[in-house]
Amino acid sequence: MRVGIDLIEIERVARALHRHARFVERVFTDAEREYCLSRANPAQHFAARFAGKEAVGKALGFGVPFTWREIEIAGRPKPQVALTGRTAAWARRVSAGSIDLSMTHSKGFAAAVAIVHDAAV
Protein backbone atom coordinates (compact mmCIF):
# COMPACT_ATOMS: atom_id res chain seq x y z
CA MET A 1 0.00 0.00 0.00
CA ARG A 2 1.21 3.47 -0.88
CA VAL A 3 -0.16 6.83 0.24
CA GLY A 4 -0.07 10.27 -1.36
CA ILE A 5 -1.37 13.58 -0.04
CA ASP A 6 -1.70 17.09 -1.43
CA LEU A 7 -2.93 20.48 -0.24
CA ILE A 8 -3.46 23.52 -2.46
CA GLU A 9 -4.77 27.05 -2.03
CA ILE A 10 -8.03 27.49 -3.92
CA GLU A 11 -7.03 31.06 -4.80
CA ARG A 12 -3.95 29.73 -6.60
CA VAL A 13 -6.17 27.61 -8.84
CA ALA A 14 -8.61 30.50 -9.31
CA ARG A 15 -5.72 32.69 -10.52
CA ALA A 16 -4.58 29.97 -12.93
CA LEU A 17 -8.13 29.66 -14.27
CA HIS A 18 -8.27 33.40 -14.84
CA ARG A 19 -4.74 34.01 -16.18
CA HIS A 20 -4.06 30.94 -18.30
CA ALA A 21 -6.79 30.10 -20.79
CA ARG A 22 -5.32 26.67 -21.56
CA PHE A 23 -4.87 25.60 -17.91
CA VAL A 24 -8.25 23.85 -17.74
CA GLU A 25 -7.78 22.02 -21.06
CA ARG A 26 -4.20 21.02 -20.21
CA VAL A 27 -4.94 19.64 -16.74
CA PHE A 28 -8.54 18.37 -16.69
CA THR A 29 -10.48 15.90 -18.83
CA ASP A 30 -13.73 16.84 -20.56
CA ALA A 31 -15.78 15.11 -17.85
CA GLU A 32 -13.86 16.86 -15.06
CA ARG A 33 -14.33 20.25 -16.72
CA GLU A 34 -18.04 19.63 -17.24
CA TYR A 35 -18.51 18.70 -13.59
CA CYS A 36 -16.45 21.55 -12.10
CA LEU A 37 -17.95 24.21 -14.36
CA SER A 38 -21.46 23.09 -13.34
CA ARG A 39 -20.77 23.93 -9.68
CA ALA A 40 -21.42 27.26 -7.95
CA ASN A 41 -17.71 27.77 -7.20
CA PRO A 42 -15.76 26.00 -9.96
CA ALA A 43 -12.35 26.94 -8.53
CA GLN A 44 -13.03 24.89 -5.36
CA HIS A 45 -13.84 21.81 -7.39
CA PHE A 46 -10.96 22.25 -9.84
CA ALA A 47 -8.63 22.68 -6.84
CA ALA A 48 -9.89 19.49 -5.17
CA ARG A 49 -9.37 17.52 -8.37
CA PHE A 50 -5.95 19.09 -8.87
CA ALA A 51 -5.00 17.98 -5.35
CA GLY A 52 -6.47 14.55 -6.10
CA LYS A 53 -4.33 14.15 -9.21
CA GLU A 54 -1.23 15.20 -7.25
CA ALA A 55 -2.04 12.79 -4.41
CA VAL A 56 -2.55 9.89 -6.84
CA GLY A 57 0.69 10.71 -8.66
CA LYS A 58 2.59 10.81 -5.38
CA ALA A 59 1.11 7.52 -4.22
CA LEU A 60 2.06 5.89 -7.52
CA GLY A 61 5.55 7.40 -7.45
CA PHE A 62 4.93 8.86 -10.91
CA GLY A 63 5.42 12.50 -11.90
CA VAL A 64 2.12 14.12 -12.77
CA PRO A 65 2.85 17.41 -14.58
CA PHE A 66 3.03 15.97 -18.08
CA THR A 67 0.25 13.43 -17.60
CA TRP A 68 -2.47 15.42 -15.81
CA ARG A 69 -5.27 14.22 -18.07
CA GLU A 70 -4.22 10.59 -17.63
CA ILE A 71 -5.59 10.70 -14.08
CA GLU A 72 -9.34 11.30 -14.21
CA ILE A 73 -11.39 11.85 -11.08
CA ALA A 74 -15.14 11.38 -11.30
CA GLY A 75 -18.05 10.69 -9.05
CA ARG A 76 -19.72 11.92 -5.91
CA PRO A 77 -19.72 11.49 -3.01
CA LYS A 78 -16.97 8.85 -3.35
CA PRO A 79 -14.57 9.88 -6.11
CA GLN A 80 -13.36 7.21 -8.52
CA VAL A 81 -9.97 7.32 -10.22
CA ALA A 82 -9.39 6.20 -13.80
CA LEU A 83 -5.87 5.96 -15.22
CA THR A 84 -4.91 5.99 -18.91
CA GLY A 85 -1.79 6.22 -21.04
CA ARG A 86 1.67 6.25 -19.49
CA THR A 87 0.22 6.64 -15.99
CA ALA A 88 -1.81 3.43 -16.36
CA ALA A 89 1.26 1.63 -17.77
CA TRP A 90 3.33 2.82 -14.80
CA ALA A 91 0.62 1.64 -12.38
CA ARG A 92 0.74 -1.83 -13.92
CA ARG A 93 4.55 -1.85 -13.80
CA VAL A 94 4.59 -1.04 -10.05
CA SER A 95 1.78 -3.56 -9.35
CA ALA A 96 -0.70 -0.91 -8.27
CA GLY A 97 -4.18 -2.18 -7.56
CA SER A 98 -7.28 -0.21 -6.66
CA ILE A 99 -7.03 3.44 -5.70
CA ASP A 100 -9.02 5.03 -2.88
CA LEU A 101 -9.26 8.81 -2.98
CA SER A 102 -10.68 11.28 -0.52
CA MET A 103 -10.93 14.99 -1.35
CA THR A 104 -12.11 17.96 0.66
CA HIS A 105 -12.17 21.72 0.46
CA SER A 106 -12.81 24.65 2.73
CA LYS A 107 -13.05 28.33 1.92
CA GLY A 108 -9.32 28.63 1.28
CA PHE A 109 -7.83 25.19 0.71
CA ALA A 110 -8.45 21.92 -1.08
CA ALA A 111 -6.83 18.66 -0.02
CA ALA A 112 -6.72 15.06 -1.12
CA VAL A 113 -5.40 11.76 0.16
CA ALA A 114 -4.87 8.79 -2.15
CA ILE A 115 -4.25 5.20 -1.12
CA VAL A 116 -2.97 2.87 -3.81
CA HIS A 117 -3.44 -0.75 -2.83
CA ASP A 118 -1.12 -3.47 -4.02
CA ALA A 119 -2.47 -5.48 -6.93
CA ALA A 120 -3.77 -8.93 -6.10
CA VAL A 121 -1.20 -11.52 -7.06
Sine and cosine of phi, psi and omega as CSV:
sin_phi,cos_phi,sin_psi,cos_psi,sin_omega,cos_omega
0.00,0.00,0.66,-0.75,0.03,-1.00
-0.78,-0.63,0.55,-0.84,-0.05,-1.00
-0.83,-0.56,0.62,-0.79,0.11,-0.99
-0.72,-0.70,0.55,-0.83,-0.01,-1.00
-0.66,-0.75,0.50,-0.87,0.08,-1.00
-0.48,-0.88,0.52,-0.85,0.03,-1.00
-0.70,-0.72,0.71,-0.71,0.00,-1.00
-0.61,-0.79,0.55,-0.84,0.08,-1.00
-0.97,0.25,0.76,-0.64,0.01,-1.00
-0.89,0.45,-0.59,0.81,0.01,-1.00
-0.87,0.48,-0.58,0.82,0.04,-1.00
-0.88,0.47,-0.67,0.74,0.04,-1.00
-0.94,0.35,-0.65,0.76,0.03,-1.00
-0.86,0.51,-0.66,0.75,0.04,-1.00
-0.90,0.44,-0.68,0.73,0.01,-1.00
-0.89,0.46,-0.64,0.77,0.03,-1.00
-0.88,0.47,-0.62,0.78,-0.05,-1.00
-0.98,0.20,-0.65,0.76,-0.13,-0.99
-1.00,0.05,-0.50,0.87,-0.14,-0.99
-0.85,-0.52,0.99,-0.16,-0.07,-1.00
-0.82,0.57,-0.57,0.82,-0.08,-1.00
-1.00,0.05,-0.12,0.99,-0.04,-1.00
-0.78,0.62,-0.77,0.64,-0.06,-1.00
-0.89,0.45,-0.68,0.73,-0.01,-1.00
-0.94,0.33,-0.53,0.85,-0.04,-1.00
-0.97,0.25,-0.52,0.85,-0.15,-0.99
-0.97,-0.23,-0.54,0.84,-0.16,-0.99
-0.90,-0.44,0.56,-0.83,0.04,-1.00
-0.96,0.27,0.19,-0.98,0.04,-1.00
-0.83,0.55,-0.72,0.70,-0.02,-1.00
-0.90,0.43,-0.64,0.77,0.03,-1.00
-0.91,0.42,-0.68,0.73,0.02,-1.00
-0.89,0.46,-0.71,0.70,-0.01,-1.00
-0.86,0.52,-0.72,0.69,0.00,-1.00
-0.89,0.45,-0.80,0.60,-0.08,-1.00
-0.89,0.46,-0.66,0.75,-0.01,-1.00
-0.94,0.34,-0.29,0.96,0.03,-1.00
-0.99,0.11,-0.14,0.99,-0.05,-1.00
-1.00,0.00,0.37,-0.93,-0.02,-1.00
-0.89,0.46,-0.58,0.81,0.01,-1.00
-0.80,-0.59,0.99,0.12,-0.08,-1.00
-0.82,0.57,-0.60,0.80,-0.05,-1.00
-0.86,0.52,-0.62,0.78,0.04,-1.00
-0.86,0.51,-0.69,0.72,-0.08,-1.00
-0.97,0.25,-0.61,0.79,0.11,-0.99
-0.89,0.46,-0.67,0.74,-0.02,-1.00
-0.89,0.45,-0.68,0.73,0.01,-1.00
-0.89,0.46,-0.67,0.74,0.01,-1.00
-0.94,0.35,-0.58,0.81,0.09,-1.00
-0.87,0.50,-0.75,0.66,0.04,-1.00
-0.88,0.47,-0.62,0.79,0.04,-1.00
-0.88,0.47,-0.69,0.72,0.03,-1.00
-0.89,0.46,-0.69,0.72,0.04,-1.00
-0.88,0.48,-0.71,0.70,-0.02,-1.00
-0.89,0.46,-0.67,0.74,0.03,-1.00
-0.90,0.44,-0.72,0.69,0.02,-1.00
-0.86,0.51,-0.67,0.74,0.03,-1.00
-0.91,0.42,-0.68,0.73,-0.01,-1.00
-0.91,0.42,-0.56,0.83,0.02,-1.00
-0.98,0.19,-0.32,0.95,-0.08,-1.00
0.96,0.26,0.51,0.86,-0.07,-1.00
-0.82,-0.57,0.76,-0.65,0.02,-1.00
-0.91,0.42,0.75,-0.66,-0.08,-1.00
-1.00,0.03,-0.58,0.81,-0.24,-0.97
-0.75,0.66,-0.51,0.86,-0.02,-1.00
-0.99,-0.15,0.02,1.00,-0.04,-1.00
-0.75,-0.66,0.49,0.87,-0.05,-1.00
-0.76,0.65,-0.74,0.67,-0.11,-0.99
-0.97,0.24,-0.11,0.99,0.06,-1.00
-0.99,0.11,-0.09,1.00,0.12,-0.99
-0.89,-0.45,0.95,-0.30,-0.01,-1.00
-0.95,-0.32,0.72,-0.69,-0.01,-1.00
-0.90,-0.44,0.84,-0.54,-0.03,-1.00
-0.64,-0.77,0.39,-0.92,0.12,-0.99
0.97,-0.22,0.46,-0.89,0.08,-1.00
-0.55,-0.83,0.55,-0.84,-0.07,1.00
-0.99,0.15,-0.26,0.97,0.00,-1.00
-0.99,-0.16,0.95,-0.32,-0.03,-1.00
-0.93,0.37,0.62,-0.79,0.07,-1.00
-0.95,-0.31,0.54,-0.84,-0.01,-1.00
-0.91,-0.42,0.77,-0.63,0.09,-1.00
-0.87,-0.50,0.75,-0.66,0.01,-1.00
-0.94,-0.34,0.60,-0.80,0.08,-1.00
-0.68,-0.73,0.10,-1.00,0.13,-0.99
0.84,0.54,-0.62,-0.79,-0.05,-1.00
-0.88,0.47,-0.54,0.84,0.00,-1.00
-0.92,0.40,-0.67,0.74,0.05,-1.00
-0.91,0.42,-0.64,0.76,0.03,-1.00
-0.89,0.45,-0.68,0.74,0.04,-1.00
-0.88,0.47,-0.69,0.72,0.00,-1.00
-0.85,0.52,-0.67,0.75,0.05,-1.00
-0.90,0.43,-0.67,0.75,-0.04,-1.00
-0.89,0.45,-0.57,0.82,-0.01,-1.00
-0.99,-0.10,0.24,0.97,0.04,-1.00
0.84,0.54,0.67,0.74,0.06,-1.00
-0.98,0.20,0.68,-0.73,0.06,-1.00
-0.98,-0.22,-0.70,-0.72,-0.03,-1.00
-0.93,0.38,0.40,-0.92,-0.02,-1.00
-0.84,-0.54,0.84,-0.55,0.14,-0.99
-0.99,-0.17,0.69,-0.72,-0.03,-1.00
-0.71,-0.70,0.71,-0.70,0.12,-0.99
-0.81,-0.58,0.75,-0.66,0.00,-1.00
-0.80,-0.60,0.48,-0.88,0.07,-1.00
-0.48,-0.88,0.34,-0.94,0.12,-0.99
-0.51,-0.86,0.47,-0.88,0.09,-1.00
-0.86,-0.50,-0.29,-0.96,0.02,-1.00
-0.89,0.46,-0.61,0.80,-0.11,-0.99
-0.93,-0.37,-0.33,0.94,-0.11,-0.99
-0.72,-0.69,0.44,-0.90,0.17,-0.99
-0.81,-0.58,0.59,-0.81,-0.03,-1.00
-0.64,-0.77,0.38,-0.93,0.05,-1.00
-0.50,-0.87,0.54,-0.84,0.11,-0.99
-0.78,-0.62,0.76,-0.65,0.03,-1.00
-0.88,-0.48,0.68,-0.74,0.12,-0.99
-0.86,-0.51,0.86,-0.52,0.04,-1.00
-0.97,-0.25,0.91,-0.42,0.01,-1.00
-0.99,0.16,0.45,-0.89,0.08,-1.00
-0.94,0.35,0.60,-0.80,0.03,-1.00
-0.92,0.40,0.57,-0.82,0.07,-1.00
-0.92,0.40,0.69,-0.72,-0.06,-1.00
-1.00,0.05,0.00,0.00,0.00,0.00
